[in-house]
Amino acid sequence: MIEEPFAQGTSFIHNMEPRIKILAAFALSLAASLCSHFSIIRVYLLISVILVTAARLNFGALAKRLKPLFLFLSMIWFILPLTFEGRVLYHYGRIRITEPGILLSAMITFKSITIVLVFTALVATMTVASLGNGLHRLHLPDKLVFLLLMCYRYIAVIEEEYNRLLRAAKFRGFIPRTDLHSYKTFACLAGMLFVRASLRAQRVHKAMLCRGFNGKFHTLDVFLPNRFNSIFLRAIVCMSLGLFIYEQIWF
């Protein structure tokens, strides 16, 4: 199964209605992505840190979640200051570090961290089943919701099936190498995996039909009307819209 390290918790963010958190995350992330001034993007970053703190997330797991992002940002900082045109801040031989490259790298860094923290605090604090429920209640296509839930449910099953096929190949003396025989073997493994996944999908679909599946999304999760949810969403939308308008007027 897909890991959900932040889905369990007792904070008020964990107990919010899924569609409220989805809409809030979308509004805040969209506004942050459109920002182009450091004084404003720092406010978005502060809001994201406040949300993470309010959700009482494990900072060790959060740092692990941010690690791939930092690896990507390190490449940005390595490439853009050396290749972007503009005023040169440092010059050594043919190596030039430009001011616009540094500013662009910093802006990308602030935006990336902000968006990841927002989605971690709001979207990652619910299970995939709750996420599907929220998307369904937002009237997204049922097929898209079913695709999300089925991938969540069966991606671990497909991984287990692949490990079983690879283990069987190794029992027959297969040793992975960088040669044509290994490439053909892995191609055969991939083809067999698709065949078995297709057969399993047909069996699962027949089992669902036998249990009365009619193409509708049903859930046992019940979210009662809560005034705080609407207040929270309105506050996030107003802050995002207000910061966007303030940036357009004063900068």
Residue pairs with C-beta under 8 A, 6 or more apart in sequence:
1 152
1 153
1 156
2 128
2 152
2 155
2 156
4 124
4 127
4 128
5 58
5 61
5 65
5 124
6 55
6 57
6 58
6 61
6 62
6 120
6 124
6 125
7 14
7 124
7 125
7 126
7 127
7 130
8 14
9 55
9 56
9 57
9 125
10 56
11 54
11 55
11 56
11 125
12 54
12 228
13 21
13 51
13 54
13 55
13 121
13 122
13 125
14 55
14 125
14 126
16 226
16 228
16 229
16 232
17 134
17 223
17 226
17 229
18 126
18 130
18 131
18 133
18 134
18 137
18 223
19 134
19 135
19 137
19 138
20 229
20 230
20 232
20 233
21 122
21 123
21 125
21 126
21 134
22 122
22 123
22 131
22 134
22 135
22 138
23 138
23 233
23 237
24 122
24 232
24 233
24 236
24 237
25 118
25 119
25 122
25 123
27 236
27 237
27 240
28 44
28 47
28 48
28 118
28 122
28 236
28 239
28 240
29 114
29 115
29 118
29 119
30 240
31 44
31 240
31 241
31 243
31 244
32 41
32 44
32 48
32 111
32 114
32 115
32 118
32 240
33 111
33 115
34 244
35 41
35 44
35 111
35 243
35 244
35 247
36 107
36 247
36 251
37 247
37 251
38 106
38 107
38 110
40 243
40 246
40 247
40 251
41 107
41 110
41 111
41 114
42 110
43 243
44 110
44 114
44 243
45 110
45 113
45 114
45 117
47 114
47 118
47 239
48 113
48 114
48 115
48 117
48 118
48 121
49 117
51 117
51 118
51 121
51 122
52 62
52 117
52 120
52 121
54 121
55 121
55 125
57 120
57 121
57 125
62 120
65 116
65 120
65 124
66 113
66 116
69 112
69 113
69 116
72 112
73 105
73 108
73 109
73 112
76 105
76 108
76 109
77 105
77 109
80 101
80 102
80 104
80 105
80 108
81 97
81 98
81 101
81 102
81 105
82 95
82 96
82 97
82 98
82 101
83 101
84 98
84 100
84 101
84 104
85 98
85 100
86 98
86 99
86 100
86 101
87 98
87 99
87 100
88 96
88 97
88 98
88 99
89 97
89 98
89 99
89 102
90 96
90 97
91 97
123 131
126 134
128 148
128 149
128 152
129 149
129 152
129 219
129 221
130 221
131 148
132 145
132 148
132 149
132 217
132 219
133 217
133 219
133 221
135 144
135 145
135 148
136 142
136 145
136 217
136 219
142 215
142 216
142 217
145 217
146 217
154 197
154 200
154 201
154 204
157 200
158 193
158 197
161 193
161 196
161 197
161 200
162 189
162 193
165 189
165 192
165 193
166 189
169 185
169 189
174 182
174 185
175 182
176 182
176 185
176 186
